[in-house]
Every structure is written in C-alpha cells, then in structure tokens.
C-alpha cells in the first residue's frame, strides 16, 4: 500500500431526527394529550489517533464519509435514538484543516478523539409545545442538518530524533543499524520517497526524506521534507564523508531549514560525519576539524561498518535523548 501523508476528504455529520406529532391514547379517549418525542442527535465525525503511519492510505480512494442520522421521535414522549458517530482513524501527528472555515485540529496522542463536525440537534415533538392555553398542539420541528465540509489531513511525523541531510548521506543505513526499521537503501544520490521510523531503546528515530537545494520553495519533496522535521525533537544532521566540501553541504541544509522557518533552525542538532569507513582516518579527522572550526559545533563520527564507532555514537545519542 502506498504511503500517503496528505489527503483531502469530505465528511458529513448526521442530521438530527425530526420531532413528531403523537397523542397519548387511553381507554377513555381515542386521542389524549400530546406525547410526541424529540428526535435524536445526528452522529459526529470523529478523528481517532492511531499508531499507524499508513492510516491515511485508507482515504486514498474512498473520499466521502457520513455519520448516521438521528432517529425521529416516538410516542409516549420517547426520544429517537442518536445517530452513530463515524470514526476516522488517522496517524498520530495528523493535522486536520477544515478547508472552508480554516479551523485546525491536531492529533498528538494514541486514542485521542476529536469531533471535527458535530451532528445536528434533534427536532422537538409536539409534547414540547403544550401549555395551559394550548392543550392540543400539532406543532413540531424538524431535525437540524449536521455540519459538513472538506478536510485536509496532513501527517507531520512526531519523532524523538530525525535524521536529516542531503540525499545519500547515509540516513537510511544508519537508521537500520540503530534500529530494525529496514528502510530501503540506495547506492545513489536519490532521496528517500517516504519517512521511515525505528525504535531506539524506546525512542522513535525518523529517517526524514532527503533534502535538495530549494526545498523551502517546494522543489523536490520540498515542503514535505521540512514539514516532517517540524515535530522532531533533535535533528541528527548527517554529512557524508564523501562530500568534497562538507562545510558547504552542512550550510546548504541549514539554509533550507532557516528559509522554511517554523522554528526549525532553533531545534537541537547533533552534527554527524557519516560513512567514515570510506576514507583514511587522517582525512576523516581533517574533515571533522574543518567542519567544527567553521560551524562552532562538535562533530560526531559514525560508520555502520565500524561497530566500535557505531556503539560510541549510539551511547552519545542515548544521552542526548535523555536530556
């Protein structure tokens, strides 16, 4: 099933049931006092948070959803049954935007329930209209229409740490080495098409889709890349040791983060020189020192083929996530 992180659906809350005209029948009379009950409420449209990144794929083809209508009122002052809500499962991290009203709702926890469209109120039965001067009312009111509209569902990943960098920086490979995410790995400078998550001692790591120059302007995966970074706690900024100008590579990614805004350039960042096994140690150390001198930050080293170095990096990452 294709990964979907942005979809527009149309949803309708249920209509309220009509109030009714009814009469209390007794042995003495064919028609006693008014006894028409109220209609039931229409069902709501409810979003429910689930731990399933693929949940939005359920709305790839099916786009229209409706809650149940409320039942009409009944005799003997009995209210009609309320219509059942319709529950739409969405991944944790989903932002729901009602297109017409621009209302926004965020789903940030598993099991969280948010009613985005309320069902219509039930109508009043004729018993509601009885008074001392109006003993036999024939009045009733119909149920109200439920709210409805188009909703944009956008997934913004929530992760403890997100791996960022230019394509082929080694993000997928590192995620696989640290977790068991089994993200697809390509030996070519082509961006990951979808984010992958992995469990790292209870912390969620995300392999964020690779960045290209101009992402803040929507080029390539563009806004999708930056959107997924918004909700990550720490950025693991990977720079491949293969890069001839690692400082420029670092600055290129930082430029896109700053251009996009939304506080991305203020997030905690661990700078990582990856694929260190591909170069001589002296050259790796020279590149590390070059980057540190230019950006004023410590640069960590990692190679998935060097178990000692990988363990040292994992220990450092664990400490960073704990604080």
DRENDO-448916 format. One record per atom (N, C-alpha, C): residue in one letter; y, z, x. Coordinates in steps of 0.1 Angstrom, whole numbers, plus 5000, padded with zeros to 4 digits. Atoms other than C-alpha are relative to their C-alpha. Layout:
DRENDO-448916
AYZX ...
END
This chain:
DRENDO-448916
X498850005008 X500050005000 X501250005009 X498850014992 X503449915014 X500950124999 X499149895000 X505850185024 X501349964993 X498750035007 X508850195000 X500850135002 X499149894998 X511850415008 X501349984992 X498850035008 X514450264984 X499649924989 X500450085011 X513850154949 X500950044988 X499249985012 X515750124916 X499150004988 X500850005012 X514050224883 X501050024988 X499249975012 X515250254847 X499150104992 X500749895007 X514350574828 X500750034987 X499549965013 X514850684792 X499450134995 X500449885006 X514751034778 X499749984986 X500450025014 X513251074744 X501150034990 X499149985011 X515151054712 X499650134992 X500349885008 X515351374691 X499549964986 X500550035013 X513351384659 X501050024989 X499149985011 X515151344626 X499750134992 X500249895010 X515751634603 X499549934987 X500550065012 X514151584569 X500450084987 X499749945013 X514751654532 X498650034994 X501249955006 X511951864518 X500350124990 X499849895010 X511552114489 X498850094999 X501049905002 X509652424485 X499450004986 X500650015013 X507152374457 X499250134997 X500649885005 X505952664437 X499249974987 X500750025012 X503652714407 X501049994988 X499150005011 X506752764385 X500949885000 X499150115000 X508652464396 X499549895009 X500550114992 X507952114409 X500949995013 X499150004988 X510952154433 X500850135001 X499249874998 X512152484446 X501149975009 X498850014991 X514752544473 X499749905011 X500150094989 X515352324503 X499250065011 X500949944989 X512752364531 X499849895011 X500250114990 X513252054553 X500350065014 X499849944987 X512852154590 X500849905009 X499350084990 X514752034621 X499049915008 X500850094991 X513451754643 X499950075014 X500249954986 X512151834678 X500849935010 X499250064989 X513951764710 X499249895007 X500650114992 X513251444729 X499650055014 X500449964987 X511451474762 X501049965011 X499150034989 X513351484795 X499449905010 X500550074989 X513051254825 X500150105012 X500149904989 X511951484854 X499549955013 X500550034986 X511651424891 X499350125005 X500849894995 X509051634908 X499749975015 X500250024986 X508951674946 X498550025004 X501449994995 X505551604963 X500049975015 X500250034986 X504351584999 X499249875002 X500750134999 X503551224998 X501149895003 X499050104996 X505750975017 X499949874993 X500250135007 X504250684998 X500350014985 X499849985014 X505150824964 X500949894993 X499150105006 X507950574958 X499449874999 X500750135001 X505450294962 X499549984986 X500450015014 X504350384926 X501049924992 X498950075008 X507650224914 X500349865006 X499850134994 X507349904934 X500049894989 X500150105010 X506249704904 X500350054986 X499649945013 X506549944874 X501350065001 X498649964999 X510249994868 X500550084988 X499449945012 X510650134833 X499150114995 X500749885003 X509750484822 X500750074988 X499449945012 X510250664789 X499350134997 X500549885005 X509751024778 X499749994985 X500350015014 X508351094743 X501150044991 X499049965010 X510551114713 X499550134993 X500349885008 X510751434693 X499449974986 X500550025014 X508851464660 X501050034990 X499149975011 X510651464627 X499650144995 X500249875006 X511051794609 X498950004990 X501050005009 X508451914585 X500450094988 X499749925012 X508152104552 X499950155004 X500049864998 X508452484549 X500750055013 X499149964989 X511252504575 X499449985014 X500750024987 X508852384603 X500749905008 X499350094991 X510452224632 X499049905006 X500850104994 X509051904646 X499750035015 X500449974986 X507251914680 X501049935009 X499250074989 X509351844711 X499249895006 X500750114992 X508551524729 X499750045014 X500449964986 X506751554762 X500949935010 X499250054989 X508751514794 X499249895007 X500750094991 X507951224817 X500350055014 X499949954987 X507351344852 X499849895010 X500150114990 X508051104881 X499950075014 X500249944987 X506651214915 X500949925010 X499250064989 X509051154944 X499850085013 X500249934988 X508651244981 X501150115003 X498949904995 X510451554995 X500949925009 X499050074992 X513651425009 X500649894992 X499550115008 X514451194980 X501450034994 X498749995006 X518051144969 X500049904988 X499950085013 X518351024932 X501449984996 X498650035004 X521550854923 X500049924987 X499950075013 X522350764886 X501149905002 X499150114997 X524050434890 X501350004992 X498850015009 X526350444860 X501050115002 X499149884999 X527650794864 X500250055014 X499949964986 X527250834902 X499650155002 X500649864997 X525551174897 X498949995010 X501149994990 X523251274925 X499250125000 X500949895000 X520251494927 X499149995013 X500850004988 X518351594959 X498750084997 X501349935001 X514651684960 X499750045015 X500249954986 X514151904991 X498850095001 X501249914999 X511052124982 X498849944992 X501250035008 X507552064971 X499950074987 X500149935013 X507152134934 X501350014993 X498650005006 X510952114928 X500049914988 X499850085012 X511751984893 X501449984997 X498750035004 X514951814884 X500149914988 X499850085012 X515851684850 X501249915002 X498950094997 X517951374856 X500649944986 X499550055013 X518151264819 X499450104989 X500549915010 X517951514790 X499749934987 X500450065013 X516251434758 X501050034989 X499049985011 X518251404726 X499650124991 X500249895008 X518651704703 X499449954986 X500650035013 X516651714670 X501150014989 X499149995012 X518451654637 X499750124992 X500149895009 X518951914611 X499449964987 X500650035013 X516851934580 X500950054989 X499149975011 X518251984545 X500150164998 X499949855002 X517552364546 X501250055008 X498949954993 X520352394571 X501349994992 X498850035008 X522852274545 X500250084987 X500049925012 X522052524518 X501150115002 X499049895000 X524952764509 X500150054986 X499949945014 X525952974479 X500649914990 X499450105010 X527852684464 X499349865001 X500750134998 X525352414475 X498550035001 X501449945000 X521852524465 X499049895002 X501050114999 X520152184465 X500549885008 X499550114991 X521351984495 X499049895003 X500850114996 X520051644501 X500449955014 X499550054987 X521851614535 X499050035011 X500849974988 X520051594568 X500749925011 X499450084989 X521051454602 X498949945009 X501050064992 X519151214624 X500050065014 X500049954987 X518051304659 X500949925009 X499150064990 X520251224689 X499249915010 X500650084990 X519450954714 X500050085013 X500149944987 X518251074748 X500949925010 X499350074989 X520150994780 X499149905007 X500850104993 X519050694799 X500949935011 X499350084990 X520050464828 X499249965012 X500650044988 X519250314861 X500250115011 X499949904990 X518450544890 X499549945013 X500450044987 X518250464927 X499450125007 X500749904993 X515650664945 X499949965015 X500050034986 X516150674983 X499450125008 X500749904992 X513950865007 X500750025013 X499449964987 X515651045035 X499150115006 X501049914995 X513051205057 X500550135004 X499649874996 X513151575063 X498950045011 X500949974989 X511651655097 X500750105010 X499449904991 X512051925123 X500649935012 X499550074988 X512451675151 X499849854997 X500150145002 X513051295150 X500149935014 X500050074988 X512151065179 X500949874998 X499150125001 X514950805184 X500149935013 X499850084987 X515750535209 X499949854996 X500150155002 X515750155213 X498549974998 X501450045002 X512549965204 X499350005014 X500850004988 X509750005229 X500350125010 X499749884992 X511050345241 X498850095001 X501249914999 X507550495236 X499950104990 X500049905011 X508250685204 X498650024994 X501350005007 X505050595186 X498950065009 X501149954991 X502850665216 X500250145002 X499849864998 X504450995222 X499650084988 X500349935012 X504151095186 X498450014999 X501450005001 X500451005187 X499450105010 X500549914990 X499951205219 X500350154996 X499649875004 X501751515205 X499350054987 X500649975013 X500151495170 X498849914998 X501150105003 X497451295153 X500549904990 X499450095010 X499851065134 X499449865000 X500650144998 X498150745147 X501049904995 X499050115003 X501350545144 X499649875007 X500350134993 X501050175152 X500849995013 X499350024987 X501950095188 X499949865004 X500050134996 X503049765200 X500649995014 X499550024987 X503549655236 X501049895001 X498950105000 X506649455229 X501250074994 X498849945005 X510249535221 X500349974986 X499850025014 X509949535184 X500050134992 X499849875006 X511049815161 X498850034990 X501049955011 X508650025140 X500649974987 X499550045014 X508949905104 X500050114991 X499949885009 X508450245088 X499850125008 X500149884992 X508750605099 X498650064998 X501349935000 X505550795108 X500350155003 X499949864998 X505151175106 X498850065006 X501149934994 X502951415126 X500250145000 X499949855000 X502251785125 X499850055015 X500049954987 X503051955158 X500150154999 X500149865001 X501952315156 X500850064988 X499349965012 X503352345121 X501449944998 X498750075001 X506552145128 X499749864998 X500150155003 X507051795115 X500849925009 X499350104991 X507851525140 X500049874993 X499950145007 X509051185128 X500349905011 X499750114992 X508850865147 X501049914991 X499050075008 X512150715133 X500049855004 X499950144997 X512350335130 X501049975012 X499350034988 X513650185163 X501449944997 X498650045002 X517350125167 X500449875008 X499450124993 X519149795176 X501550015000 X498549995000 X522749745185 X500549944987 X499450045012 X524849715154 X499350064988 X500749935011 X522549945133 X501050064990 X499049945009 X525650125119 X500749914991 X499450115008 X526849795105 X498949944991 X501150055009 X523449735088 X499249895006 X500850114993 X521949495114 X498650065002 X501449964998 X518149505118 X499650104988 X500249905010 X516849815100 X501250084997 X498749955002 X520349935104 X500150144993 X499849885007 X521250185078 X498850084997 X501249935002 X517650265071 X499650095012 X500249914989 X517250395106 X500950125000 X499149895000 X520350605105 X499850104988 X500349925012 X519550725070 X498950105002 X501249914997 X516250875082 X500450115010 X499749904990 X517951055110 X500850124994 X499149905006 X520351245087 X499450144998 X500649875003 X517851515078 X499050055010 X500849944989 X516151575111 X500750115007 X499349884994 X516851905128 X500449975015 X499850034986 X516551795165 X499749855003 X500350144996 X516851445180 X499450005013 X500750034987 X514351355207 X500449865004 X499550134996 X516251075224 X499349945012 X500950064990 X513750865243 X500749885007 X499550114992 X514850635271 X498849955009 X501150054992 X512150415287 X500449995014 X499750014985 X512050445325 X500049865004 X500050154997 X511550065324 X501449944999 X498650055002 X515250025314 X500749995014 X499350024988 X517249885343 X501350095000 X498749925001 X520450065331 X499850114989 X500349895010 X519250395314 X501250064994 X498849945006 X522750525310 X500649924989 X499550095010 X523850225291 X499150004987 X500949995011 X520750245270 X500250134991 X499749885007 X521550605261 X501349994992 X498750015006 X525150525253 X500049914988 X500150095011 X524150235231 X499550074987 X500549925012 X522150465208 X501050104995 X499049905004 X524850735208 X501149934993 X498950075006 X527450475199 X499749974985 X500350025013 X525550385168 X499950124991 X500049875007 X525050745158 X501450044996 X498649965003 X528750815161 X500749914990 X499450105009 X529750495143 X499550034985 X500549975014 X527550595113 X500650124994 X499449875005 X529050945111 X498950094994 X500949915007 X527451185087 X499550125008 X500449894991 X527251445115 X498949975009 X501250044991 X524551255134 X500350035014 X499749984986 X526351285167 X500250145003 X499949854997 X526551665163 X498750075000 X501349945000 X522851725160 X499550045014 X500649964988 X520951905187 X499249885006 X500650114994 X519551655212 X499350045013 X500749994988 X516851655238 X499849865006 X500050144994 X517151355262 X498750005008 X501450014994 X513751235274 X499949865007 X500350124993 X512950975301 X498549984999 X501450025003 X509650835289 X499349895009 X500850094993 X506850625304 X500250015015 X499849984986 X507350785338 X498949965009 X501150044991 X503950675350 X500149865004 X499950144997 X505150315352 X500849985013 X499250024988 X507450385382 X499650105010 X500249904990 X507250565415 X500850124997 X499449875003 X508150935413 X501550005005 X498749994994 X511150885436 X501049924991 X499250085009 X512550615413 X500350064987 X499849935012 X511950815382 X501050125002 X499149894997 X513751115398 X501449955001 X498750054999 X516650895407 X500649964987 X499450045013 X517050765372 X500350134992 X499849885007 X516751115358 X501450065004 X498849954994 X519551235381 X501249924996 X498950095004 X521650935373 X500550034985 X499749975014 X521451005335 X500750134999 X499449865001 X522151375339 X501450005005 X498650004994 X525251305361 X500949944990 X499150075009 X526651065335 X500250074987 X499949955013 X525951245303 X500250165000 X499949865000 X526051605314 X499050084993 X501149935007 X522751705298 X498749995008 X501350004993 X519351795311 X499249894995 X500950115004 X516851505310 X498650055003 X501549964999 X513151585304 X499249875004 X500950114996 X510351375318 X498750014991 X501350005008 X507251265298 X499349875002 X500950124999 X504251035302 X498850044992 X501249965007 X501351025278 X498849995008 X501250024991 X499150935307 X500050115011 X499949894991 X500151245327 X499950134992 X500349895008 X498551545310 X500850125004 X499249884995 X500351805331 X501549994995 X498650035004 X503751645324 X500150014984 X500050005014 X502851605287 X500050144995 X500149865005 X501951975283 X501350075003 X498749944996 X505152075301 X501149964989 X499050055010 X507151865277 X499750064986 X500449935012 X505252005247 X500450144999 X499649864999 X505952355258 X501550014998 X498650005001 X509652275261 X500549974986 X499750045014 X509752115227 X499750114990 X500449885009 X507952415211 X501150105000 X498949904998 X510652645225 X501349964992 X498850055007 X513452425212 X499950014985 X500250005015 X511952405177 X500050154995 X500049865004 X511652785176 X501450065000 X498749945000 X515352835181 X501049914993 
END
